[in-house]
Amino acid sequence: MEKRILKVSFFKSGSGSISPKLNLPKSFLDKINVNQEEREVEVIVNEDTQEIIIKKKK
């Protein structure tokens, strides 16, 4: 298992709303076989443990 500390970027739209963005390392996506042809992922938020889990959609 590999671990990295990443920063979330926040952008303000023209209407004034804030949108967060997170860039994942390509090496992480390579390890779960996410690529340009197969790019759907499932994102799970666990509020109890404050975790976000990203899985490749099967």
Helices and strands as residue ranges (DSSP letters): E 9-12, E 18-21, H 26-31, E 41-46, E 51-56
